[in-house]
Amino acid sequence: MAASCPLPVTPDLPTLRAKLHGVLRFLREALPISNAHTVDFYTESVWEQLVDLPPETVLAVLRRSAAEAEAQPSAARPLAEAQGGSDSTDFPKVFCETSQKLVSVEAFALAAKCYSVQNLGICTPLEQLLVALRGNQKQRTGKNVKPDEFMNLKKSHEVQAMSELISSVADYYGVKQIIDLGSGKGYLSSFLSLKYGLKVYGIDSSNTNTHGAEERNRKLKKHWRVYHRRSKLDVSALALQTAKERKLQDEIECNAYAEGVGNSSTANQEKMSTSDFLPDFSGSVISNIRKQMENLHVHSHREENLYFENAFSVRDLLPINAIESTSSQTPKRKMLETNKERRKVTSKSNESNVYSPLTSFITADSELHDIIKDLEDCLMVGLHTCGDLAPNTLRIFASKSEIKGVCSVGCCYHLLSEEFENPHKECTQEKWGFPMCRSLKEGRWCCGRNARMSACLALERVAVGQGLPTESLFYRAVLQDIIKDCYGITKCDRHVGKLYSKSSSFLDYVRKSLKKLGLDESKLPEKVIMDYYEKYKPRMNELEAFNMLKVVLAPCIETLILLDRLCYLKEQEDIAWSALVKLFDPVKSPRCYALIALKKPQ
């Protein structure tokens, strides 16, 4: 492991536990809002049960709070500082002590902001971490690499940011093998192997994804080779132009010299040099070549970048006729043959499968040696690993000596298994997605599926105008009341799906939904359906306001899940360093936090 620069100091376990207790204290009162299902909003009178305020007031306060937060990002600091991570309860009253209803939207919004990752002070700045990992080494970048040519903008943003961090961690620890869990279509794996020359095993449970990743990687390699050849041709053409300009310069100098000899009488009157009547070819050309080489990132072999298939020297850039042979040099024909063989061998080695897609269902107890035969010291990574795969990634890292570091970005919190969600239900499962750390296990803490679903809501996207689909949610909630009243069904295990976008009106939506649910829609006249619509339309703002409360609360629930995982890492004795890092732009990629950890060197 490199020791040139110490890694950033991160919060210790007691500090994290104190902050975790503050989050828990708030969520104990606030979780009923997140656990209320939008489908049952009208059938179970959710607004009357949980909110003691008019919806107009709630919407006005939340909009004003969002505007103030944009103008003053540190507005939540005073409350956070007042709490100080302690277990005190002297913060503004949010809920009524007797009814448990929400009574102060201002305090609710302030507390939600206070107990989010950004304001708890538990994040390590990405740039600070990258500087520490690189030490005095130059950053390995790829200005000519344009992943958005074969990925969408969101995936391109994620892959570039995460691959840069992973390659820096790999260099810091001195490993070359990467295991990418939940590799999916193989975008991250391909990028790590082609751009950074890392040996990557991408493991996914879907055989379809594995075959797709193999085909996609083949196409990416072809793309890389074409781009490489085009880049080399561009620089070779520039070098050939240089040789022609130099030849022209020599001819002009020779003519000038002959003219000077023939007119020696004027030699004392005027001293002539090529710079007096020639442009500075050499300076401009050398400058251009230097720029081209910088753009191509021609570094030492240690920083070899497989984007160009192999590192090459200035000799490789120049055409053969631009290099003069001397008696001490290899004959031109032999040199050509030698270079050809060298390039053939290098190309052959680079054509090997530095990215290998594999199909396997990974659990916390998976034996990696059974999946990867040449397993060596490596890093384990996961980009938006779904549900339990994210916590299992951390467990595998903690239990396997070969895995020296981990970089995990989770998603799909609603698919996490919870140990204490159904305490009376018999289950043989031993390792759960939540909770992981001792503190939450001892407290038998449970979020609930709807709350975990709410944690996936994107506050940042709503804040920039990418709002919630209120009308479609309204349609579904009213439909539920119709099903309850007209068909006597209170719970239905079938889903309507995305029929809203395929419906021309509320009436059309109800007809299609009833048909999909296997209910006789002919028994409902059009007037009955539209009466329900007219009944609840004036209350649509209740649903809108309630969903905004859920959006505001979402970062707190995500904070609880991330703190649980970070505390788990801090509890492991052989882990030298662990941190939570904001890796992506949350507007582009809402699940933007990465858990990173390194083991102690052996």
ABEGO torsion letter per residue (X at the ends): XBAABBBBBBBBAAAAAAAAAAAAAAAAAAAAAAABBAAAAAAAGAAAAABABBAAAAAAAAAAAAAAAAABAAAAAAAAAAAGGBABABBBBABBAAAGBBABAAAAAAAAAAABAAAAGABBBAAAAAAAAAEABBBBBBAABBAAAABBAAAAAAAAAAAAAAAAAAAAAGBABBBBBGAEAGAAAAAAAAAAGBBBBBBBABAAAAAAAAAAAAAAAAAAAAAAAAAAAAAAAAAAAAAAAAAAAAAAAAAAAAAAAABAAAAAABBBBAAAABBBAAAAAAAAAAAAAAAAGBBBAAABBAAAGBBBBAAAABBAAABBBBAABBBAAAAAAAAAAAAAAAAAAAABBABBBBBBBBBAABBAAAABAABBBBBBBBBGBBEAAAAAAAAAAAABAABABBBBBBBGAAABBBAAABAABBBABABBAOBABAAAAAAGBBAEAAAAAAAABBAAAAAAGBBBBAAAAAAAAAAAAAAAAAAGBABBABBAEBAAAABABAAAAAAAAAAAAGBBAAABBAAAAAAAAAAAAAAAAAAAAAAAAAAAAAAAAAAAAAAAAAAAAAABAABABBBBBBABBAAABABABBBBBBBBBX
